[in-house]
Amino acid sequence: MSATTDSSKLFRFLQQQAGVSRRKALALVASGEVAVNGVAVTDPFLRLEVGAAHRLALRGHPLSLEPRESRIYRLYKPAGTLCSHDDPFCGNTVGRLLRAEGFLGYSWVGRLDQDAEGLLLLSNDGDVIQAMSHPRYEVTKEYRVWLGESVPARDVERALHKMVQGIDDEGETLRILEGRAESRPLCAVVVLAEGRKHEVKRLFTYFGYTVRRLVRVAVGPVRLGNLAPGDCDRLPRDEEDSLLRRARQLLAEAGETSDRDL
């Protein structure tokens, strides 16, 4: 298989058909999990010529060679559901939830702790997964945080102000972009762009607070809205098209080639 105008790099094709990120696609091919015409391939930059590839499989499961329609959905991840495709110690995973709902070849943007809940973006488009997930693109995420302690709103506001300035925790500087306290009942609303592991909980623990409930309510321009736990719906077409354009723009600005350019 050689380079032609009617070809696509294998890892890009895998992004398109499996809905995984660029990094994941590269790793899957390099580890021998992808087969072309029944033969395992480990070169992610191999070009697939139109008509030359008749069968494509990922971990033994066939992938369609037909062009797919890019789609983006909102999912309300319930508390107690693990952000994993499969887990030998937890049967309640996002992957199992997606398969039960017929979402094959989809992945999600951003992780949430098992006891956290709220918005996950689902897509079968690798550009969306890459652009909305990678830290370099600084996609904002908004959370509502309920605390286990009864504390005055002014104390929470004071802590939020310090979070904007940044705090040092375990050798890392953690900060929020903005935050505010809302009452009745009291909760904190914080916006971040970094997404480090357990970051929200670590920020509040630093000030002696216990996070009782954590809900992600927005990822970039997409909001959770009135979805109930476990519910899922497709973005309106105008919002979907806008997000697809934004994802490809972010990749282009970073010097990464979009699926549509290969």
C-alpha positions in Angstrom: 0.0 0.0 0.0 1.5 3.3 -1.1 0.6 6.9 -0.8 -2.0 8.1 -3.2 -4.5 10.9 -3.3 -7.2 8.3 -2.5 -5.6 7.1 0.7 -5.6 7.8 4.5 -3.1 7.0 7.2 -4.2 3.9 9.2 -4.3 5.7 12.6 -6.5 8.5 11.1 -8.9 5.9 9.6 -9.1 4.2 13.0 -9.9 7.5 14.6 -12.7 8.0 12.1 -14.2 4.5 12.4 -13.6 3.8 16.1 -14.1 7.3 17.5 -10.9 7.2 19.5 -8.4 9.9 20.1 -5.2 10.3 18.1 -3.1 9.1 20.9 -5.3 6.0 21.5 -5.3 5.2 17.7 -1.5 5.4 17.5 -1.2 3.1 20.6 -3.7 0.6 19.3 -2.0 0.2 16.0 1.5 0.1 17.5 0.5 -2.7 19.9 -0.8 -4.9 17.1 -4.5 -4.6 17.9 -5.4 -3.6 14.4 -5.6 -5.9 11.4 -5.9 -5.0 7.7 -7.2 -7.8 5.4 -6.6 -10.3 8.2 -3.0 -9.3 8.9 -1.9 -7.5 12.1 -0.3 -4.1 11.3 1.9 -2.1 13.7 2.7 0.9 11.5 0.1 3.6 12.3 1.3 5.7 9.4 0.6 3.0 6.8 -1.6 4.4 4.1 -4.8 2.6 3.2 -5.6 2.9 -0.5 -9.2 3.0 -1.5 -10.1 -0.4 -2.8 -7.0 -2.1 -1.5 -8.3 -2.6 2.1 -11.3 -5.1 2.2 -11.3 -5.9 5.9 -10.4 -3.8 8.9 -10.6 -5.1 12.5 -9.9 -3.7 15.9 -9.2 -6.3 18.7 -10.9 -8.9 16.5 -14.0 -6.8 15.9 -14.7 -5.7 12.3 -14.9 -2.0 11.5 -16.9 -0.6 8.7 -14.9 0.7 5.7 -17.8 3.0 4.7 -17.5 6.7 5.6 -19.4 7.4 8.8 -21.4 10.4 9.8 -19.8 12.4 12.6 -22.1 12.7 15.6 -21.9 14.2 19.1 -24.1 13.3 22.1 -24.5 14.5 25.6 -24.6 11.8 28.4 -25.4 12.4 32.0 -23.0 10.0 33.8 -24.7 8.8 37.0 -22.8 8.7 40.2 -21.4 5.2 40.8 -20.6 4.6 37.1 -16.9 4.1 36.3 -15.4 6.0 33.3 -14.0 2.9 31.6 -14.9 0.7 28.7 -14.6 -2.4 30.8 -13.3 -3.2 34.3 -12.9 -6.7 35.9 -13.9 -5.3 39.3 -16.8 -3.0 38.4 -19.6 -4.0 36.0 -21.1 -0.6 36.1 -19.1 1.2 33.5 -19.7 3.9 30.9 -18.6 1.4 28.2 -21.2 -1.1 29.2 -23.8 1.7 29.3 -22.9 2.8 25.8 -23.0 -0.7 24.4 -26.4 -1.3 25.9 -27.7 1.8 24.1 -26.1 0.8 20.8 -23.2 3.2 20.8 -20.5 1.3 18.9 -17.3 3.1 17.9 -17.9 5.9 20.3 -15.7 7.4 23.0 -16.1 10.2 25.5 -14.4 13.5 26.3 -13.0 13.8 29.8 -13.1 11.5 32.7 -15.2 11.8 35.9 -14.5 10.1 39.2 -16.7 7.1 39.9 -18.6 9.0 42.6 -18.9 12.1 40.5 -21.7 12.7 38.0 -22.7 14.9 35.1 -21.8 15.7 31.5 -19.8 13.5 29.2 -19.5 14.3 25.5 -19.8 11.3 23.3 -18.6 11.2 19.7 -17.5 8.8 16.9 -15.3 11.6 15.5 -11.6 11.4 16.4 -11.1 15.1 15.9 -13.7 16.0 18.5 -12.2 13.5 21.0 -8.7 14.8 20.4 -9.5 18.5 20.4 -11.8 18.4 23.4 -9.7 16.1 25.5 -6.1 17.1 25.1 -4.8 19.6 27.8 -3.1 21.8 25.2 -6.5 23.0 23.9 -7.6 24.2 27.4 -11.2 23.4 26.9 -13.1 24.7 29.9 -15.2 22.5 32.2 -17.7 23.8 34.7 -18.7 22.0 38.0 -21.1 22.5 40.8 -19.8 21.4 44.1 -21.8 20.7 47.3 -19.7 20.5 50.5 -20.1 18.2 53.4 -19.7 21.0 55.9 -22.0 23.9 56.9 -19.9 26.9 56.2 -20.7 30.6 55.5 -20.8 31.6 51.9 -18.2 34.3 52.5 -15.7 31.6 53.6 -16.3 29.7 50.4 -15.9 32.9 48.4 -12.6 33.6 50.1 -11.4 30.0 49.3 -12.5 30.4 45.7 -10.6 33.6 45.4 -7.4 31.9 46.5 -8.1 29.0 44.1 -8.1 31.5 41.2 -4.6 32.6 42.4 -3.5 29.0 42.6 -2.5 26.6 45.4 0.4 24.1 45.7 -0.6 20.5 46.2 1.6 17.5 46.0 4.1 19.4 43.9 1.5 20.7 41.5 0.0 24.1 41.1 -3.8 23.8 41.0 -6.1 26.7 40.1 -9.5 27.6 38.7 -10.3 30.1 36.1 -13.3 31.5 38.0 -15.6 30.5 40.8 -18.6 31.7 42.8 -20.7 30.6 45.7 -24.5 30.1 45.4 -26.9 29.6 48.3 -30.1 27.7 49.0 -28.5 25.2 49.4 -24.9 26.5 49.4 -22.8 25.2 46.5 -19.7 26.4 44.7 -19.5 26.8 40.9 -16.0 26.4 39.5 -14.6 26.6 36.0 -11.3 24.8 35.1 -9.2 24.3 32.0 -6.5 21.9 33.2 -8.4 18.7 34.3 -5.7 17.2 36.5 -6.5 14.0 38.4 -9.1 14.6 41.2 -8.4 18.3 40.8 -11.7 19.7 42.1 -11.6 17.5 45.2 -8.0 18.4 45.9 -8.7 22.1 45.6 -11.4 21.9 48.3 -9.6 19.4 50.5 -6.7 21.9 50.6 -9.0 24.3 52.4 -10.4 21.7 54.8 -13.6 21.0 52.9 -15.2 17.7 52.0 -16.8 17.4 48.6 -20.2 15.8 49.2 -21.5 15.9 45.6 -19.7 16.9 42.4 -21.6 17.5 39.1 -20.0 18.6 35.8 -22.5 20.9 34.1 -20.5 22.0 31.0 -17.7 21.0 28.7 -16.7 23.9 26.5 -19.8 25.4 25.0 -22.0 22.3 25.7 -24.1 22.3 28.8 -25.7 19.5 30.7 -29.1 21.2 30.5 -32.1 19.3 31.9 -30.7 15.8 31.2 -31.5 13.3 34.0 -28.9 10.7 35.3 -28.3 8.0 32.6 -30.1 10.0 29.9 -28.4 10.8 26.5 -29.3 13.0 23.6 -27.8 14.2 20.4 -26.7 17.8 20.1 -28.9 20.0 17.8 -27.4 20.0 14.3 -26.3 23.6 14.5 -24.4 23.0 17.8 -23.0 19.8 16.5 -21.7 21.4 13.3 -20.2 24.3 15.3 -18.4 22.0 17.6 -17.0 19.9 14.7 -15.7 23.1 13.0 -14.2 24.3 16.3 -12.4 20.9 16.8 -10.9 21.0 13.4 -9.9 24.6 13.9 -8.1 23.8 17.1 -6.2 20.9 15.5 -5.2 23.2 12.6 -4.0 25.9 14.9 -1.9 23.4 16.7 -0.4 22.1 13.5 -2.3 18.8 13.6 -3.9 17.5 10.5 -7.7 16.9 10.6 -9.2 13.7 9.5 -10.9 15.6 6.7 -7.5 16.6 5.3 -6.3 13.1 4.7 
